[in-house]
Structure formats: structure tokens, C-alpha cells
Amino acid sequence: MRYGTLILGGVVLAASLGYTLLHTPTQQPGKGRHLAAAIPIDPSGWTSHEVPLGATEEVRGAVAETLRYADVLLREYRSARGTLTVYIAYWAPGQMPTQLVASHTPDRCWTEVGWVCEQLRHKTRLILPAGVTLPGEWRLFADPGGQRLQVLYWHLAGGQVYDQGERLATSPSLGRWLRDALGQVLQAPPEQYFIRLSSDRPFEELQDDAGWRQLTQALGGLGLQERVKP
């Protein structure tokens, strides 16, 4: 019975993977390119510049082909308070299976290139000008050279936080992967955002900064602000 269950699970996984890779869901228009205008370029006391998604055109093309986003923003901000990087990727409804978006987190992609997660916290919220964010995943990463960055990220699917489980998500959760793959056979995946903040200073030290408040307010407007239940 045990071996039969394993074989059945393997068949279901293979079928789901094949469907995910070959199936073209019904894509809806979504919001299109909107991130650059939605996030302030020079909030109070900060300057910024756009950062390429790869060192070469070939690498940038490979990233775009893998993630297949409808819009993307990678912008570095600097002030007397430190350095902050904002990364946001957006997928229109029906564009990308949720389990594939969930496979590309800092937990996996950063550790594969040598970064080490030294600390982690789950369900972490930021204080916004008019509330708090949805719960995100907080990490302290160190690169091979000893640089340390505070990282906070969210994967929003249909306006809800995609639950990776309380763990370092270096690999997808098999149960959630199967759930999503099978569920999206009949129903197209929802609109999605992946939002990542990385800073050389603790986020708590920025709470009283006017530019930080402008940035986080804009992020809240993308759906990151927790809705107050009536």
C-alpha cells in the first residue's frame, strides 16, 4: 500500500508538472505596466536609480524568460539613513501559475548563489502611515564577503499572502505545489505580486523617516496594506 501511494503521488506530480509547463491559461489584461509610476522615484530625503536585473543583456533576457512577468521594478534608494532596494514583479490574472512564482524566493535564489540565511522570522508586518502591511517573511542574509542585508518579502496571489509555511523555503512545498497545480487545471491563476525589500539597516530604524513612509504607503496601495475587517 505504501509503495502504491508513492507511485500514485509520483504520477500525479508528473502529470501536474507537465500540465503546468505545457498549458497556456486564459490570460486577462491585468494592470499592464504600472509599477514605475506607482512607486515614488525620489521620496523625501532619498535618491534612487534603476538597477538592471542582470549583469548582461543575455542574463536579463534569461530572467525575463523564466519569470514571464507583465511588469517588474528593481530600484535602489539611498539616503543618510542607508541603502534600500525595492524589487516588485507583477503577473496579470492567468499569466503565471502561483506555484512557479512561489519557487523564486530569496530563500532559494539567494542561497543558491552563496548567500546564507543567518536569522528568519515569519508573519512580520511593517507599520504603514494608515495601518500595517500583510504578514511577510523576514530574513537576515549574509553574502560570501560578509555583507549583511535585512530582507522582507511577500508573495500576493489574488490579494492574499501565499503561505509557504513557517520554514526557510529553499524548495517548494510538495503539498502546496500539488494543490495549486491541480487547482489551476480548471481555474486560471490569480493576479500576483512578488514584493521584496532589502536594506543594510533594520527596517524598524526607518519608521520615523518621511521618505520611507512615502515608499511604504505606495506599497500599501499595491495591495500590501492589511484590510480592516468591518
Residue, then its C-alpha position, 0 to 999 in steps of 0.5 A: m500500500r505504501y509503495g502504491t501511494l508513492i507511485l500514485g503521488g509520483v504520477v500525479l506530480a508528473a502529470s501536474l508538472g507537465y500540465t503546468l509547463l505545457h498549458t497556456p491559461t486564459q490570460q486577462p489584461g491585468k494592470g499592464r505596466h504600472l509599477a514605475a509610476a506607482i512607486p515614488i522615484d525620489p521620496s523625501g530625503w532619498t535618491s534612487h536609480e534603476v538597477p538592471l536585473g542582470a549583469t548582461e543583456e543575455v542574463r536579463g533576457a534569461v530572467a525575463e524568460t523564466l519569470r514571464y512577468a507583465d511588469v517588474l521594478l528593481r530600484e535602489y534608494r539611498s539616503a543618510r539613513g542607508t541603502l534600500t532596494v525595492y524589487i516588485a514583479y507583477w503577473a496579470p490574472g492567468q499569466m503565471p501559475t502561483q506555484l512557479v512564482a512561489s519557487h523564486t524566493p530569496d530563500r532559494c535564489w539567494t542561497e543558491v548563489g552563496w548567500v546564507c540565511e543567518q536569522l528568519r522570522h515569519k508573519t512580520r508586518l511593517i507599520l504603514p502611515a494608515g495601518v500595517t502591511l500583510p504578514g511577510e517573511w523576514r530574513l537576515f542574509a549574509d553574502p560570501g564577503g560578509q555583507r549583511l542585508q535585512v530582507l522582507y518579502w511577500h508573495l500576493a496571489g489574488g490579494q492574499v499572502y501565499d503561505q509557504g509555511e513557517r520554514l526557510a523555503t529553499s524548495p517548494s512545498l510538495g503539498r502546496w505545489l500539488r494543490d495549486a497545480l491541480g487547482q489551476v487545471l480548471q481555474a486560471p491563476p490569480e493576479q500576483y505580486f512578488i514584493r521584496l525589500s532589502s536594506d543594510r539597516p533594520f527596517e524598524e530604524l526607518q519608521d520615523d523617516a518621511g521618505w520611507r513612509q512615502l515608499t511604504q504607503a505606495l506599497g500599501g496601495l499595491g495591495l500590501q496594506e492589511r484590510v480592516k475587517p468591518 
